[in-house]
Amino acid sequence: INYLKCVFFALVVALVFVLIFALILRFCGGAGEAVIGIINGLIRIAAAATGCFFYSREKGLLRGLFMGVSVYFFVYLLFGVISGSWRMGASQLLNFLLTTAAGCIFGVLFSNLKNKS
């Protein structure tokens, strides 16, 4: 149950950042494809970090890996529902690797920080 709550918090963070980014684009004009891709990657990293912050106590690498994969999957579903696009390609593979690596890194980081305090 704790795992699902942490994934839910991560998704809420992703949704809030997506909404903020959409408002910025709406009022400040459009952005290029490259900028949108970078911001989407940063949103996924922030979501993975949030999930790991609440989930990682011990076994940080393993829990971070699970959180990164879960966050990627659910954020992919979220972005797919918002955009109506379900395309897969090299950019999605890169996003998967980025989110999974971020989950592993933040899982280890937060696990070590919580064990020291």
DSSP file (Angstrom, degrees, kcal/mol; ACC not computed):
  #  RESIDUE AA STRUCTURE BP1 BP2  ACC     N-H-->O    O-->H-N    N-H-->O    O-->H-N    TCO  KAPPA ALPHA  PHI   PSI    X-CA   Y-CA   Z-CA
    1    1 A I     >        0   0    0      0, 0.0     4,-2.1     0, 0.0     5,-0.2   0.000 360.0 360.0 360.0 -40.2    0.0    0.0    0.0
    2    2 A N  H  >  +     0   0    0      1,-0.2     4,-2.1     2,-0.2     5,-0.2   0.892 360.0  54.8 -59.4 -39.4    2.8    2.4    0.8
    3    3 A Y  H  > S+     0   0    0      1,-0.2     4,-2.2     2,-0.2    -1,-0.2   0.918 107.7  48.1 -60.5 -45.5    4.2    1.8   -2.7
    4    4 A L  H  > S+     0   0    0      1,-0.2     4,-2.3     2,-0.2    -1,-0.2   0.867 109.9  52.5 -66.5 -36.2    1.0    2.7   -4.4
    5    5 A K  H  X S+     0   0    0     -4,-2.1     4,-2.5     2,-0.2    -1,-0.2   0.899 109.5  49.6 -64.4 -39.6    0.7    5.9   -2.3
    6    6 A C  H  X S+     0   0    0     -4,-2.1     4,-2.2     2,-0.2    -2,-0.2   0.895 110.7  48.9 -67.5 -40.0    4.2    6.9   -3.3
    7    7 A V  H  X S+     0   0    0     -4,-2.2     4,-2.3     2,-0.2    -1,-0.2   0.902 110.5  52.3 -64.0 -40.0    3.4    6.3   -7.0
    8    8 A F  H  X S+     0   0    0     -4,-2.3     4,-2.3     2,-0.2    -2,-0.2   0.927 108.8  49.1 -61.8 -45.7    0.2    8.4   -6.5
    9    9 A F  H  X S+     0   0    0     -4,-2.5     4,-2.3     1,-0.2    -1,-0.2   0.905 110.5  51.8 -59.5 -41.4    2.2   11.3   -5.0
   10   10 A A  H  X S+     0   0    0     -4,-2.2     4,-2.3     1,-0.2    -1,-0.2   0.904 109.9  48.7 -62.2 -41.5    4.7   11.1   -7.9
   11   11 A L  H  X S+     0   0    0     -4,-2.3     4,-2.8     2,-0.2    -1,-0.2   0.870 108.7  53.0 -67.2 -36.7    1.8   11.3  -10.4
   12   12 A V  H  X S+     0   0    0     -4,-2.3     4,-2.6     2,-0.2    -2,-0.2   0.923 109.7  49.0 -63.3 -43.2    0.3   14.2   -8.6
   13   13 A V  H  X S+     0   0    0     -4,-2.3     4,-2.4     2,-0.2    -2,-0.2   0.930 112.2  48.6 -61.0 -45.2    3.7   16.0   -8.8
   14   14 A A  H  X S+     0   0    0     -4,-2.3     4,-2.5     1,-0.2    -2,-0.2   0.922 112.1  48.7 -61.3 -44.2    3.9   15.2  -12.5
   15   15 A L  H  X S+     0   0    0     -4,-2.8     4,-2.5     2,-0.2    -2,-0.2   0.909 110.6  50.2 -64.1 -42.2    0.3   16.4  -13.2
   16   16 A V  H  X S+     0   0    0     -4,-2.6     4,-2.4     1,-0.2    -1,-0.2   0.929 112.8  46.6 -61.7 -45.3    0.9   19.7  -11.3
   17   17 A F  H  X S+     0   0    0     -4,-2.4     4,-2.7     2,-0.2    -2,-0.2   0.884 111.0  52.3 -65.8 -37.4    4.1   20.3  -13.3
   18   18 A V  H  X S+     0   0    0     -4,-2.5     4,-2.5    -5,-0.2    -1,-0.2   0.922 111.2  47.4 -62.9 -43.0    2.4   19.5  -16.6
   19   19 A L  H  X S+     0   0    0     -4,-2.5     4,-2.2     2,-0.2    -2,-0.2   0.906 112.5  48.7 -65.8 -41.0   -0.4   21.9  -15.7
   20   20 A I  H  X S+     0   0    0     -4,-2.4     4,-2.3     2,-0.2    -2,-0.2   0.927 112.9  48.2 -62.6 -44.6    2.1   24.7  -14.8
   21   21 A F  H  X S+     0   0    0     -4,-2.7     4,-2.5     1,-0.2    -2,-0.2   0.891 110.1  52.1 -64.3 -39.6    4.0   24.1  -18.0
   22   22 A A  H  X S+     0   0    0     -4,-2.5     4,-2.2     2,-0.2    -1,-0.2   0.895 109.8  49.3 -63.7 -39.6    0.8   24.2  -20.0
   23   23 A L  H  X S+     0   0    0     -4,-2.2     4,-2.3     2,-0.2     5,-0.3   0.910 110.5  50.3 -65.3 -41.7   -0.1   27.5  -18.4
   24   24 A I  H  X S+     0   0    0     -4,-2.3     4,-2.3     1,-0.2    -2,-0.2   0.926 112.1  47.4 -62.0 -44.3    3.3   28.9  -19.2
   25   25 A L  H  X S+     0   0    0     -4,-2.5     4,-1.0     1,-0.2    -1,-0.2   0.889 111.6  51.7 -63.4 -38.5    3.1   27.8  -22.8
   26   26 A R  H  < S+     0   0    0     -4,-2.2    -2,-0.2    -5,-0.2    -1,-0.2   0.911 119.4  32.7 -66.1 -42.6   -0.4   29.3  -23.1
   27   27 A F  H  < S+     0   0    0     -4,-2.3    -2,-0.2     1,-0.2    -1,-0.2   0.713 125.7  40.1 -90.5 -21.5    0.5   32.7  -21.8
   28   28 A C  H  < S-     0   0    0     -4,-2.3    -2,-0.2     1,-0.3    -3,-0.2   0.389 113.7-103.9-108.7   3.1    4.0   33.0  -23.1
   29   29 A G     <  -     0   0    0     -4,-1.0    -1,-0.3    -5,-0.2    -2,-0.1  -0.249  51.4 -45.3  97.7 170.7    3.6   31.4  -26.5
   30   30 A G        -     0   0    0     -4,-0.1     2,-0.3    -2,-0.1    -4,-0.0  -0.145  48.5-143.3 -72.5 167.9    4.6   28.1  -27.9
   31   31 A A        -     0   0    0      1,-0.0    -1,-0.1     2,-0.0    -2,-0.0  -0.907  24.0 -97.5-129.4 158.5    7.8   26.3  -27.5
   32   32 A G     >  -     0   0    0     -2,-0.3     4,-2.1     1,-0.1     5,-0.2  -0.224  35.8-106.3 -71.8 165.2    9.9   24.1  -29.8
   33   33 A E  H  > S+     0   0    0      1,-0.2     4,-2.2     2,-0.2     5,-0.1   0.863 119.7  53.9 -59.3 -38.4    9.7   20.3  -29.8
   34   34 A A  H  > S+     0   0    0      2,-0.2     4,-2.1     1,-0.2    -1,-0.2   0.903 107.9  49.1 -65.9 -41.4   13.2   20.1  -28.2
   35   35 A V  H  > S+     0   0    0      2,-0.2     4,-2.5     1,-0.2     5,-0.2   0.912 110.8  50.1 -64.9 -42.6   12.1   22.4  -25.3
   36   36 A I  H  X S+     0   0    0     -4,-2.1     4,-2.5     1,-0.2    -1,-0.2   0.904 110.1  50.9 -63.6 -41.0    9.0   20.4  -24.6
   37   37 A G  H  X S+     0   0    0     -4,-2.2     4,-2.0     2,-0.2    -1,-0.2   0.900 111.0  48.0 -62.3 -41.4   11.0   17.1  -24.6
   38   38 A I  H  X S+     0   0    0     -4,-2.1     4,-2.3     2,-0.2    -2,-0.2   0.926 112.5  48.2 -65.8 -44.7   13.5   18.5  -22.1
   39   39 A I  H  X S+     0   0    0     -4,-2.5     4,-2.4     1,-0.2    -2,-0.2   0.902 109.9  52.6 -64.1 -40.4   10.7   19.8  -19.8
   40   40 A N  H  X S+     0   0    0     -4,-2.5     4,-2.1     1,-0.2    -1,-0.2   0.896 109.4  50.1 -61.7 -39.1    8.9   16.4  -20.0
   41   41 A G  H  X S+     0   0    0     -4,-2.0     4,-2.3     2,-0.2    -2,-0.2   0.908 110.5  49.0 -63.8 -42.1   12.1   14.7  -19.0
   42   42 A L  H  X S+     0   0    0     -4,-2.3     4,-2.6     2,-0.2    -2,-0.2   0.873 109.2  53.1 -65.7 -36.5   12.5   17.1  -16.1
   43   43 A I  H  X S+     0   0    0     -4,-2.4     4,-2.2     2,-0.2    -1,-0.2   0.917 109.5  48.5 -64.0 -42.5    8.9   16.5  -15.0
   44   44 A R  H  X S+     0   0    0     -4,-2.1     4,-2.6     2,-0.2    -2,-0.2   0.904 111.2  50.2 -64.2 -41.0    9.6   12.7  -15.1
   45   45 A I  H  X S+     0   0    0     -4,-2.3     4,-2.6     2,-0.2    -2,-0.2   0.927 111.0  48.8 -62.8 -44.6   12.8   13.2  -13.0
   46   46 A A  H  X S+     0   0    0     -4,-2.6     4,-2.2     1,-0.2    -2,-0.2   0.891 112.3  48.9 -63.0 -38.9   10.9   15.3  -10.4
   47   47 A A  H  X S+     0   0    0     -4,-2.2     4,-2.5     2,-0.2    -2,-0.2   0.917 111.9  48.0 -67.0 -43.1    8.1   12.7  -10.2
   48   48 A A  H  X S+     0   0    0     -4,-2.6     4,-2.5     1,-0.2    -2,-0.2   0.904 111.6  51.0 -63.8 -40.5   10.6    9.9   -9.8
   49   49 A A  H  X S+     0   0    0     -4,-2.6     4,-2.2     2,-0.2    -1,-0.2   0.901 110.2  49.7 -63.2 -40.8   12.4   11.9   -7.1
   50   50 A T  H  X S+     0   0    0     -4,-2.2     4,-1.6     2,-0.2    -2,-0.2   0.936 111.6  47.7 -63.7 -46.5    9.2   12.5   -5.2
   51   51 A G  H  X S+     0   0    0     -4,-2.5     4,-1.5     1,-0.2    -2,-0.2   0.915 113.7  47.5 -60.6 -43.1    8.2    8.9   -5.3
   52   52 A C  H  X S+     0   0    0     -4,-2.5     4,-2.6     1,-0.2    -1,-0.2   0.850 104.8  60.9 -67.7 -34.1   11.6    7.8   -4.1
   53   53 A F  H  < S+     0   0    0     -4,-2.2    -1,-0.2     1,-0.2    -2,-0.2   0.908 114.8  33.6 -59.6 -41.6   11.6   10.4   -1.3
   54   54 A F  H  < S+     0   0    0     -4,-1.6    -1,-0.2    -5,-0.1    -2,-0.2   0.693 126.3  40.8 -86.9 -19.1    8.5    8.8    0.2
   55   55 A Y  H  < S+     0   0    0     -4,-1.5     2,-0.6    -5,-0.2    -3,-0.2   0.795  89.2  88.9-102.0 -32.6    9.3    5.2   -0.7
   56   56 A S     <  +     0   0    0     -4,-2.6    58,-0.1    -5,-0.2     3,-0.1  -0.581  32.8 128.8 -82.3 118.1   13.0    4.6   -0.1
   57   57 A R  S    S-     0   0    0      1,-0.7     2,-0.3    -2,-0.6     3,-0.2   0.544  80.0  -0.5-123.9 -56.3   14.1    3.5    3.3
   58   58 A E  S    S+     0   0    0      1,-0.2    -1,-0.7     2,-0.1     5,-0.2  -0.883 123.3  35.4-130.4 166.8   16.2    0.4    2.7
   59   59 A K  S  > S+     0   0    0     -2,-0.3     4,-2.7    -3,-0.1     5,-0.3   0.945  70.6 175.6  53.5  51.1   17.2   -1.3   -0.5
   60   60 A G  H  >  +     0   0    0      1,-0.2     4,-2.5     2,-0.2    48,-0.3   0.846  69.2  51.3 -58.6 -40.0   17.3    2.1   -2.2
   61   61 A L  H  > S+     0   0    0     46,-0.2     4,-2.2     2,-0.2    -1,-0.2   0.939 114.3  42.5 -65.6 -46.2   18.6    0.9   -5.6
   62   62 A L  H  > S+     0   0    0      2,-0.2     4,-2.3     1,-0.2    -2,-0.2   0.928 117.9  44.9 -66.8 -45.7   15.9   -1.8   -5.9
   63   63 A R  H  X S+     0   0    0     -4,-2.7     4,-2.5     1,-0.2    -1,-0.2   0.885 113.1  51.7 -66.9 -37.3   13.1    0.4   -4.7
   64   64 A G  H  X S+     0   0    0     -4,-2.5     4,-2.8    -5,-0.3    40,-0.3   0.884 108.3  52.2 -64.3 -38.4   14.3    3.3   -6.8
   65   65 A L  H  X S+     0   0    0     -4,-2.2     4,-2.4    38,-0.2     5,-0.2   0.944 111.6  45.6 -61.9 -48.4   14.3    1.0   -9.9
   66   66 A F  H  X S+     0   0    0     -4,-2.3     4,-2.5     1,-0.2    -2,-0.2   0.905 114.5  48.7 -61.2 -41.5   10.7    0.0   -9.2
   67   67 A M  H  X S+     0   0    0     -4,-2.5     4,-3.0     2,-0.2     5,-0.2   0.917 110.8  50.1 -66.5 -42.4    9.7    3.6   -8.6
   68   68 A G  H  X S+     0   0    0     -4,-2.8     4,-2.3    32,-0.2    -2,-0.2   0.919 113.4  45.1 -62.0 -44.6   11.4    4.8  -11.8
   69   69 A V  H  X S+     0   0    0     -4,-2.4     4,-2.4     2,-0.2    -2,-0.2   0.918 115.8  47.4 -65.3 -43.3    9.8    2.1  -13.9
   70   70 A S  H  X S+     0   0    0     -4,-2.5     4,-2.7    -5,-0.2     5,-0.3   0.921 112.1  49.1 -65.0 -44.0    6.4    2.7  -12.3
   71   71 A V  H  X S+     0   0    0     -4,-3.0     4,-2.7     2,-0.2     5,-0.3   0.921 111.3  50.3 -62.6 -43.2    6.6    6.5  -12.7
   72   72 A Y  H  X S+     0   0    0     -4,-2.3     4,-2.6    -5,-0.2    -2,-0.2   0.957 112.6  47.0 -58.2 -49.5    7.6    6.1  -16.4
   73   73 A F  H  X S+     0   0    0     -4,-2.4     4,-2.0     1,-0.2    -2,-0.2   0.934 117.2  40.5 -59.7 -49.7    4.7    3.8  -17.1
   74   74 A F  H  X S+     0   0    0     -4,-2.7     4,-2.3     2,-0.2    -1,-0.2   0.857 115.6  49.7 -73.5 -34.3    2.1    5.9  -15.3
   75   75 A V  H  X S+     0   0    0     -4,-2.7     4,-3.1    -5,-0.3     5,-0.3   0.875 108.9  54.2 -69.8 -35.6    3.4    9.3  -16.6
   76   76 A Y  H  X S+     0   0    0     -4,-2.6     4,-2.3    -5,-0.3    -2,-0.2   0.925 110.5  46.5 -60.1 -43.7    3.5    7.8  -20.1
   77   77 A L  H  X S+     0   0    0     -4,-2.0     4,-2.4    -5,-0.2    -2,-0.2   0.913 112.6  50.3 -63.0 -42.2   -0.2    6.9  -19.6
   78   78 A L  H  X S+     0   0    0     -4,-2.3     4,-2.3     1,-0.2    -2,-0.2   0.944 113.3  44.1 -61.6 -49.7   -0.9   10.4  -18.3
   79   79 A F  H  X S+     0   0    0     -4,-3.1     4,-2.9     1,-0.2     6,-0.4   0.862 112.4  54.2 -64.7 -35.1    0.8   12.2  -21.2
   80   80 A G  H  X S+     0   0    0     -4,-2.3     4,-2.3    -5,-0.3     5,-0.3   0.903 109.9  45.9 -65.2 -41.2   -0.9    9.8  -23.6
   81   81 A V  H  < S+     0   0    0     -4,-2.4    -2,-0.2     2,-0.2    -1,-0.2   0.911 116.0  46.5 -67.2 -41.6   -4.3   10.6  -22.3
   82   82 A I  H  < S+     0   0    0     -4,-2.3    -2,-0.2    -5,-0.2    -1,-0.2   0.936 125.1  29.5 -66.2 -46.6   -3.5   14.4  -22.3
   83   83 A S  H  < S-     0   0    0     -4,-2.9    -2,-0.2     2,-0.2    -3,-0.2   0.718  94.8-132.7 -89.5 -21.4   -2.1   14.5  -25.8
   84   84 A G     <  +     0   0    0     -4,-2.3     2,-0.5    -5,-0.3    -3,-0.2   0.625  68.7 120.3  77.1  12.3   -4.0   11.6  -27.4
   85   85 A S        +     0   0    0     -6,-0.4    -1,-0.3    -5,-0.3    -2,-0.2  -0.938  37.0 176.9-116.2 130.4   -0.7   10.3  -28.8
   86   86 A W        +     0   0    0     -2,-0.5     2,-0.1    -3,-0.1    -1,-0.1  -0.151  27.7 151.9-120.0  37.1    0.6    6.8  -27.9
   87   87 A R        -     0   0    0     -7,-0.0     2,-0.4     1,-0.0    -2,-0.1  -0.404  27.6-159.0 -77.0 146.2    3.7    6.8  -30.1
   88   88 A M        +     0   0    0     -2,-0.1     2,-0.3     4,-0.0    -2,-0.1  -0.927  32.0 117.7-119.2 146.6    6.7    4.7  -29.2
   89   89 A G  S  > S-     0   0    0     -2,-0.4     4,-1.8     1,-0.1     3,-0.2  -0.947  75.8 -50.3-177.8-163.1   10.2    5.3  -30.5
   90   90 A A  H  > S+     0   0    0     -2,-0.3     4,-2.4     1,-0.2     5,-0.2   0.858 128.1  56.2 -63.6 -35.8   13.7    6.2  -29.6
   91   91 A S  H  > S+     0   0    0      1,-0.2     4,-2.4     2,-0.2    -1,-0.2   0.874 106.7  50.0 -66.7 -34.9   12.6    9.2  -27.6
   92   92 A Q  H  > S+     0   0    0      2,-0.2     4,-2.4    -3,-0.2    -1,-0.2   0.875 109.6  51.0 -69.8 -36.1   10.4    7.0  -25.4
   93   93 A L  H  X S+     0   0    0     -4,-1.8     4,-2.5     2,-0.2    -2,-0.2   0.920 111.1  48.6 -63.6 -42.9   13.2    4.5  -24.9
   94   94 A L  H  X S+     0   0    0     -4,-2.4     4,-2.6     2,-0.2    -2,-0.2   0.910 111.4  49.7 -63.1 -42.3   15.4    7.5  -23.8
   95   95 A N  H  X S+     0   0    0     -4,-2.4     4,-2.7     2,-0.2     5,-0.2   0.893 110.3  51.0 -62.6 -39.8   12.7    8.7  -21.5
   96   96 A F  H  X S+     0   0    0     -4,-2.4     4,-2.5     2,-0.2     5,-0.2   0.941 113.0  44.7 -61.9 -47.6   12.3    5.2  -20.0
   97   97 A L  H  X S+     0   0    0     -4,-2.5     4,-2.6     2,-0.2    -2,-0.2   0.898 114.4  49.8 -64.6 -40.3   16.1    5.0  -19.4
   98   98 A L  H  X S+     0   0    0     -4,-2.6     4,-2.5     2,-0.2    -2,-0.2   0.932 113.7  44.0 -63.6 -47.2   16.2    8.5  -17.9
   99   99 A T  H  X S+     0   0    0     -4,-2.7     4,-2.3     2,-0.2    -2,-0.2   0.891 115.2  48.5 -67.5 -39.5   13.3    8.0  -15.5
  100  100 A T  H  X S+     0   0    0     -4,-2.5     4,-2.3    -5,-0.2   -32,-0.2   0.919 112.8  47.7 -66.7 -43.3   14.6    4.6  -14.4
  101  101 A A  H  X S+     0   0    0     -4,-2.6     4,-2.7    -5,-0.2    -2,-0.2   0.906 111.5  51.0 -63.7 -41.3   18.1    5.9  -13.9
  102  102 A A  H  X S+     0   0    0     -4,-2.5     4,-2.9     1,-0.2     5,-0.3   0.907 109.2  51.4 -62.3 -41.2   16.7    8.9  -11.9
  103  103 A G  H  X S+     0   0    0     -4,-2.3     4,-2.3     2,-0.2   -38,-0.2   0.918 111.6  46.7 -61.0 -43.7   14.7    6.5   -9.8
  104  104 A C  H  X S+     0   0    0     -4,-2.3     4,-2.3   -40,-0.3     5,-0.2   0.938 114.9  46.0 -63.6 -46.9   17.8    4.4   -9.0
  105  105 A I  H  X S+     0   0    0     -4,-2.7     4,-2.6     1,-0.2    -2,-0.2   0.947 117.6  41.7 -63.2 -49.7   19.9    7.5   -8.2
  106  106 A F  H  X S+     0   0    0     -4,-2.9     4,-2.8     2,-0.2     5,-0.3   0.836 111.5  57.3 -69.8 -30.9   17.2    9.1   -6.0
  107  107 A G  H  X S+     0   0    0     -4,-2.3     4,-1.9    -5,-0.3   -46,-0.2   0.940 112.2  40.7 -61.2 -47.2   16.4    5.8   -4.4
  108  108 A V  H  X S+     0   0    0     -4,-2.3     4,-2.4   -48,-0.3     5,-0.2   0.920 116.6  50.5 -66.2 -44.1   20.0    5.3   -3.3
  109  109 A L  H  X S+     0   0    0     -4,-2.6     4,-2.2    -5,-0.2    -2,-0.2   0.952 115.2  40.1 -60.4 -52.6   20.3    9.0   -2.3
  110  110 A F  H  X S+     0   0    0     -4,-2.8     4,-2.3     1,-0.2    -1,-0.2   0.835 113.3  55.6 -70.2 -31.6   17.2    9.1   -0.2
  111  111 A S  H  X S+     0   0    0     -4,-1.9     4,-1.9    -5,-0.3    -1,-0.2   0.933 111.4  44.0 -63.7 -45.3   17.8    5.7    1.3
  112  112 A N  H  X S+     0   0    0     -4,-2.4     4,-1.4     1,-0.2    -2,-0.2   0.876 113.2  50.8 -68.4 -37.3   21.2    6.8    2.5
  113  113 A L  H  X S+     0   0    0     -4,-2.2     4,-1.0    -5,-0.2    -1,-0.2   0.896 112.7  45.9 -67.3 -39.4   20.0   10.1    3.8
  114  114 A K  H  < S+     0   0    0     -4,-2.3    -2,-0.2     1,-0.2    -1,-0.2   0.831 110.5  53.3 -73.4 -31.2   17.2    8.5    5.8
  115  115 A N  H  < S+     0   0    0     -4,-1.9    -1,-0.2     1,-0.2    -2,-0.2   0.794 107.2  52.4 -73.6 -26.9   19.4    5.8    7.2
  116  116 A K  H  <        0   0    0     -4,-1.4    -1,-0.2     1,-0.2    -2,-0.2   0.763 360.0 360.0 -79.1 -24.8   21.9    8.4    8.5
  117  117 A S     <        0   0    0     -4,-1.0    -1,-0.2    -5,-0.1    -2,-0.2   0.476 360.0 360.0 -94.0 360.0   19.3   10.4   10.4
